Amino acid sequence: MHPATVWEHLPCDDDHARVLARELNVHPVVARLLVLRGFAAADEASDFLNPSLDQLHDPFLLTDLQAGVDRLLAAIARRERIAVHGDYDVDGITSTVILRRMIEMLHGEVVHFIPERLRDGYGLQPAAIELLHGMGVRVVVTVDCGIRSREAGRRARELGVDLVITDHHEPERELPPALAVINPRRHDCSYPDKDLAGVGVALKMVHGLCVRSGRLRWLPGFLKLAAIGTVADVVPLRGENRVIARLGLEQLSRGPHTAGLQALLDVTGLTAKKIGSHEVGFVLAPRVNAAGRMNTPDLATRLLLAADPGMAGEARRLAERLDAENTKRREEEAEVFRDARGRIAKDPTIAAQNALVVWAEGWHRGVIGIVASKLVDEFHRPAVVVSVEGETAYGSGRSIRGFDLLAGLEHCADLFDRFGGHRQAAGLTLPAARLPELRTRLADYANERLAPHDLVPHLAIDARLPLADINARLLAELAALEPFGIGNRRPVFHAGAVEVVDGPRIIKNRHISMTVRQGGARFRGMAWRAADRQAFVRERSGALDLAFSLTENTFRGNTFIELSVADIK
């Protein structure tokens, strides 16, 4: 938690909220949250609260999807070898698995290729096309990559390999030469939902194949992995992303599962538990991601492809290796973060800028994206973390809400060998000798566009909520808003003048546990990563303002409502 955080109490049309509460028969607080999320009509709000498969758009509205589906079905019919080329993150791995599995279920001859971060670099490369062509592949279909791979597209054309690109990253003006380029962000694509994750676009390919092959009943079986990839990729959980995430997470919580997915749930302790966006983001995704970060991405792909119950033993071994890789990743990440933070603290010329660029030799490429995210959290400004390997530098950047990182990199495009990504996250490669120039130019760009108030953390408060108004009915109706994430963030409430009646106690050297009272209502609260504020809480324990979310906690068989404290004033 950041002591300088500014609380923003969001304005709301209260009359509109009262009407919506009456029309939908929902708690007034839930109606207010729906209005704050932009729902003007009861039917739109009802669809949001009750996602269903029939809310998915026709997949053939995606430009080129028809051509891609036709080519895959022709290859399956002719027994031509197909390769699914993925990416090494959760989005790319889940995309690879669902499309490969669909082609296998249609009895196609299919292989997959996941690049290794350190050996192959990022994205679709000409060398991969050559490798797959040498394996007899006639059709390459990419998932979660390829939209900026013009050289690879040209090489595929030279070799007579038909290339089908499915991606969701921002395209350049000139698309790669390919048989089909399927991306809702194409400037000439009128698809209604532009915010699909890579796995969402892959799911639309699966959807199209299901429609064309008369097997629409198969579609729900792909939602679990699509939900993991969608939540992990931190895309807005609205529209189709919400449908995919909500229905897929419900299936994850229910089961049954393939051998691979069951092994992953067993190793992470999530079997038979309710799985939401938190469990995906902080438990499942880091382990799947760890494979690619630590240079063994095919571990996760093989695990998630393990469908047969007879593979349970092998799946368990793979899941345990992923867990071990995640432990290595955490250790590596902590070391790089300490070093990066120390370099910023020691050099005022870096810390004084509105964008941070920091580099060193020996930093593991697999963790620099996570370290960039942590620097953004700590300093609340865009951050690019770069690993230098000889004469080449590999970077990963993350941003704050008010800064378009991809636009900032495009401003420096002449420096890079390659770059790409989104407003909030991007990757880049450049000659190491040009790093000082990158630092100066990106900082100048950010300094012109970010004002001091942009660099202060802001916490949006959805509603004032006295502790006496918290009950089981409210918690149950708030659950209908899940899953929470970008575009549908977890609601934050404000209760003023609460008294601390037990604690605060430091838990695991990082968090604060306490019991608070307001009137006759008492609740346990957990203030995460707030150990440094224990003295502040103790000194003012008679009257504190809390910003908090509501969670449900189960301990020794008893379930109770708990406050997840976001900030204290």
Secondary structure, 3 states (H helix, E strand, C coil): CCCCCEEEECCCCHHHHHHHHHHHCCCHHHHHHHHHCCCCCHHHHHHHHCCCHHHCCCHHHCCCHHHHHHHHHHHHHHCCEEEEECCCCHHHHHHHHHHHHHHHHCCCEEEEECCCHHHHCCCCCHHHHHHHHHCCEEEEEEECCCCCCHHHHHHHHHHCCEEEEECCCCCCCCCCCCCEEECCCCCCCCCCCCCCCHHHHHHHHHHHHHHHHCCHHHHHHHHHHHHHHHHHCCCCCCHHHHHHHHHHHHHHHHCCCCHHHHHHHHHCCCCCCCCCHHHHHHHHHHHHHHHHHCCCHHHHHHHHHCCCHHHHHHHHHHHHHHHHHHHHHHHHHHHHHHHHHHHHHHCHHHHCCCCEEEEEECCCHHHHHHHHHHHHHHHCCCEEEEEEECCEEEEEEECCCCCCHHHHHHHCHHHCCEEEECCCEEEEEEEHHHHHHHHHHHHHHHHHHCCHHHHCCEEEECEECCHHHCCHHHHHHHHCCCCCECCECCCCEEEEEEEEEEEEEEECCCEEEEEEEECCEEEEEEECCCHHHHHHHHHCCCCEEEEEEEEEEEECCEEEEEEEEEEEC
